[in-house]
Amino acid sequence: MTKKIIIDPVTRIEGHAKITIQLNDDGKVAKTQLHVTQLRGFEKFTEGRPYYEMPSITARICGICPVSHLLASAKACDAIMSVAIPDTAFKLREVLHCGQFVQSHALSFFHLSAPDLLLGFDSDPAARNVIGVLEKHPELARDGIALRKFGQRIIEGLAKERIHPSWIVPGGVNAPLAPEIRDRILAELPQAKAIAKRTLGMFKGVLDTFAEEIEHFGNTPTMYAGLVDAEGGLQFYDGVLRFRDADGKTVVEGMRARDYARYIGEASLAYSYLKAPYYKPIGYPGGIYRVGPLARLNAADRCGTPEADAEFAAFHQRYGAVVQSSFHFHYARLIEALHAIEKIELLLGDPGILDTHVRARAGVNSPEGVGMIEAPRGVLIHHYKVDETGAMKWANLIVATGHNNLAMNRSIDQVSRHFIDGTKLQEGMLNRVSAVVRAYDPCLSCSTHADGSIALQIQLLAPDGALLDELRN
């Protein structure tokens, strides 16, 4: 009989997943698989809806990153309308998005991963949680709460709601920024920046204690993809997609949203509802690439704000021009949080940020539109097709966690083969397998979307594990 270890559910992530680890007769890992076990149907049930409803509808995909879906969807709608949104609306969308980055990165680092990083991967699982962090590191836990609150209050101040706001609309935003909200954010900003810098200093000081995890947490060569501006600087809201290989060579420069299908294909997997995007010129399954904080810092030449640029330089000086280990998603996430705070300060300091012309209006001027942004977890693409009345005919969403699917599977395999010994299992071994998934900060509620047929495999097994019947789609 095949021996299996099943981790179900994978904890401290958003959404539902399990991991299957198959062992050989010697108790060594033979095969691993990540199963995403929930399915969303947004592409199908939005058919027939007016395109201008899509931002509000797709924001309901997730309660953690609704702003990211709002923005990608609105950009797709802007393209259908063929409008250039007002400059002030562009900047306000950026401020909101930076607030989303701060709150999401704070949630990932302080609440989901800090129990492993601060209490230890082998610590008591009953205490290895955010409550345990609060007890052992109360100041850092309070910093995490305060930093996330700062990001959420930006979203609430601009959009009037912290979750699923309706402020982002096709053509811009539906209301200008109030001066008192701008002043309040600027007043709170120094504390947020101090927390980001303090946390970075702490984390850099303990990195050397994780040498084994750094070596084996997805430390394999892949490609990297991230949005950059014309000078190669990091971009969250706007820009073109750059692909770099494992040696740091740029292989695609300046991919625009409308051209994504030339470079990105999507494969269906028999064991998961999560599709597997791949780099088309290489093909499936070899065209593995990563997105998200680590990928963005590998794809970009700089952040574009002074203190984040200093941290960017230190990051690459310490770990090389291309940083391969997925463990360093945590490090990159903290650098990005600092950059987002600096970017908010720059944008709110612009005198034109209070202008009242914040929306362009038009009807359907193009039968399709593609919106592409960087969500906190990586590249997010919304692609819509409409009829002449503006009713949705077709939609495809490629979400950051999907882009990372092949890389997450490879990382799980590497961690499992190094840490797991089936002859003497220990909880800390299995926790490291889950922890490499948490390093990617997957958002599984966002990630599963249908485009064509879904690979489906149903097996009927006898009590001894023998395969009696099988159904495949």
C-alpha positions, 0 to 999 in steps of 0.5 A: 500500500502507498503510505500517505501523509495528509495535511488537511487543512493547511492552517493560517492561510486565507481559504481552504487547501490540503497537502498530500505527501506520498512516501515510499517503502523507506519512509522517504517522500516520493511525491507531493501535491497541493490541493485547493478544495474550493471552487468559485464561479464568478466568471460564469454567474456574472455573465449578462450583468452590466460591465459597470457592476463588475468592480462591486461584484468581483470585490466580493471574491474576497474579504482580505483583498477586495480593493485589488479586485476593485482596481483590476476590474475598474481598469478593465472597465476603463478599457471597455469605455476607452477612457483615460481617467482624471489624474487625481482619480489615478493618484487616489486609486494609488493611495487606496491601493497602497493602503491595501498593501500595508494592511494585507502585508501586516496581516500576513507577516504579523498574524499568519507567519509571525507565530512560526518566525518568532515562536519557532517552527517546532514550538508548541502548536497550541501556543503557536498562534497570534495569541502566543505572539501577543504573550511572548512579544507583546510590543511587536504584536501591538505593532502588527495591529497598529500597522494593519489598522493604519492601512484599513483606516486609509481604505475607510477614509477614502472609500468610506468602508474598510471592506467591499467599498463602492468608491472605485468605479469605471472611469475613476472614483465616485467622490474626491478626497476630503482635506480632513481625511488627507490630514489625518492620514498624514498625521498617522503616517510617521507611526506607521513608518516607524513600525515598518522600519522597526520590524524590518530591523528586528527581522533582519537581525534574526534571519541567520537563525533560519539558515536551514529553512532559507536553504530549503523553502522553495530555494529553486530557480524559476522565472519572476514576473512583476509590474515596473514603470518605464525606468524599471521601478517597482509599480503596484497600480500601473505599469507593464509586466516584466519577466526575468529568469533565474539569472536576472536576465530580462526575457520579456520587457514591457508586456501590456495587459491586453497582450497577456495571453501571448505569454501566459497560458493556463493548465487545469490540474486533476487534483486541484481546483486551482489552475496552473498558469505558465510562461507560454514560450517555455510551455507547461509544466516547465514554464514556472514563474513566481509573482508577489513581493519576492518576484517584484523585488527580483523583477524591478531595478528599484522601489522608487522611494528613498528608504525602501530603496536603501532596504532594496539595496541591502536585500540584494547585497545580502542575498544576491541579484536574484533572491531565490528562496521563497522564505524571503517573501517575508523579507520582501513583504516588509520592504514593500510595506515601507515603500507603500507608506512612503508612496502614500506620503508622496501622493498625499503631498501632491497639491492636486490630490484634492481636486474634485474632477475624479471621474470620466464618463463614457459608454461602451467603446470597445468590446473587451477590456483587460485590467492588470495590477499588482495585488499584495500577493502578485499579478492580478488580471481581469479580462472581460468581453461585452456585447453592444449593450455592455452586458457581460459575455465572458470573463477570465480572472488570473489571480496571484495565487494561481500564478504561483501554483506551480512554484508552490507545488515545487516548494512543497516538494522541496521542503517535504523531501528535506524535512520529512522522515516518515519513520519518525514523524514530528509535528514540526516537520509538517508545520514547515510544509504548511509554512512554505505555503504561508510564505506565499501568502496565498489567497485561495478564495480569490484563486479558483476560477473556471476558463474552459473545462476543469480537470476532474478525477474521481477514484473508487478505492477498495479498503486496501487502497486498490483502485476499483474504478476511475472517472476522468473529465 
